[in-house]
Amino acid sequence: MKKFLIPLAIVLLIAACNESYDGYIIEGSVEGENTEGTELTLRKYGENNQLITIDSAKVKEGSFVFKGSPVESPELHYIFFGRGQENIPVIVENGEIEIKAQRDSLSFAKIGGTLQNELFYDFLKGSRVLSRKASSMNQDMRVAQGNRDTVSMNALREEYFELMDEAKGYELDYVKENPNAVVSALIIYRILSTKAKPNTEVQELFDALTPEIKTSKAGLKIKETLENEANTSIGSKAPNFTAPTPAGDALALNDVLGKVTIVDFWAAWCKPCRAENPNIVRVYDKYKDKGLSILGVSLDRNADDWKKAIEVDGLNWHHVSNVQFFDEIARLYNVDAIPASFILDEKGVIVAKNLRGPALEQKIGELLQ
């Protein structure tokens, strides 16, 4: 019997053809005018809620490809076209992801190829039906306004509110029916962030998710937020933290507790914060000799701006900042918008939150009388 020896190069070629890519591949096609050579960027939101670029590519003969190393868990990304804001959302996960799009209607792109993107596309199809209804209502509302037709306008408002309720119901039903979808975790996180439902209901929705989704980036954010909200609710002991002062020294919250302490989250760039500062100065001057302490926590990005604002506004109390925007201290206290404040008693227990103007002075007065 004759033995046939297969050349090594052919063996390697066959092996390569049978081997799947260890990571993710996004293979896309886009039709339309002026697409050839268009620069694309794959981006996602980073820790400080800022878009960061992961990769770039160009449209060649109507197609584009992104390749990446294996990812630990599925995560929402965006493919931006050119320098504008037009983009296609996509769940980056290990496997071959497929996208088909029209250049003039990127928001209607078809995505699939992997489990999470199939689930995501199913959600988007239902959302688009509701979006078309809303768009039609807006058009009808403009016509009614132009005709000064108050009867039609009032009827359309009622329909719009009903549509909003339908949209909320659609999202909740999707979450309950798809506990294995990353988009379910994203919906839950938005509900939690906007306080659209009590935390007890949010916890129930989270508990029903699959282990994989609970440990995804979105799932972990829900878990962290729920835990931090429990730790910073009224009646809870305020979490301690340490950060640099304007002079560069480390200062901890526990080091500056008074009979009453205000933990004030602010920033030089925040106009509402700067507008409230004169009121806080007035309250501090009135009650500092009675035991009021204030710790300002700046969410600035620039140290010079932070220090200048302290001087200009006359904020003569303790200050710290990591100069990292919405940093780990903000996340520890679930602060996603400023101004935000927490009032503590002498034991560091939170007794009130987010009081401003006369309400702040009244509360401090009650606590120190």
C-alpha positions, 0 to 999 in steps of 0.5 A: 500500500502506498502512503501519501504524504500531505505537505505541511503547508496544506495541513496548516491551511486546513487547520486554519480553515477549521479554527474559529477566531478566539475573540470577537469579529464584527463584520459589517456591510453598509450600502448607500452613497459616499460610504467608500473610505468612511472612517469608523470608530468602535467606542464604549463608555468608560468609568467616568461615563465618557466615550473611549475609542476601542478600535478604528476601521474603514469602509472598503467595497461596502464592508468593514471589519473590527477584530478584538481579543476575547472579552470577559463579558458582553458589553454595549459598544457603538460604531460611529461613522465619520466625525458625526454622532451617527452610530450603530449600537452593538453588543461586543461579545466573543464570536462572529457579529454581523451588521447590515446597514443603510448609510442614510438610516443607521438607526435601523441597522440589522445586527445579529450573529451572536446570542446577545446581538440577536436578543438586542435586535429583537428588542430594537424591533419592538422599540422601533414600532413604538418610536414610529408611533411617537414620530407619527404623533409628533407630526400630528401634534405639529399639524394640530398646533398649526391649526390651533386645534386644541381638541386634537392637541389634547387628544394627542397628549392623552395618546402620547401618555398612553404610548409612554406607558406602553413603552414602559410596559414593553421594556419591563415585559422584555426584562422579565421574558429575557433574563439572559439578555445584556439589554435587560440589565441595561434597562434595569440600570436605567430604571434604577438611575432615573428612580422610575421604580422603588429599589425593592422592585429593581432588586427583584428584577435584578435577582431574576437575571441569569448569573452571566448577566448579573456578572456583566458590566451592566449587571455589576453596576446595578449590584454596586448601585443597589448596595451603595444606595442602601449604604447611603440611605437616611439612617445609614452610617455614611461610608468613610473615604479619604482624598487629597486636600488642595494642599495635597494632604490626605483627609478622611471624612471621619477626621472632620466630623462635627456635631453636624456635618455636610458632605457637599458634592460640587464642582467649579464647572457646575453652575447650579453648585456655584449658585448654591454656594452663597447659601452654604457660606451663609449657613456655615458662617451662622452655625460653624461655632455651634458645631457645623462642619462641611467637607466639600468633595469636588468632581472637577477635572482640573485642580487649578479650576477647583482651587480658584473656585474655592477662593472666589466663592469664599468656601472656608471649610474642608475640601478634598478631590481626586480631580477625576470627575465622577470618581470612586467617591461619587460612585460610593455615594451614588452621586450621578448629578451635582449639586448633591449633599448629605447631612450627618449627625455627630456619629456620622449617620445620614439624617438628610440628603440634597437639601438646598436654599431655606430647607438646608438652613432650617434643617441645620438649625433644627439639628444644632439648636 
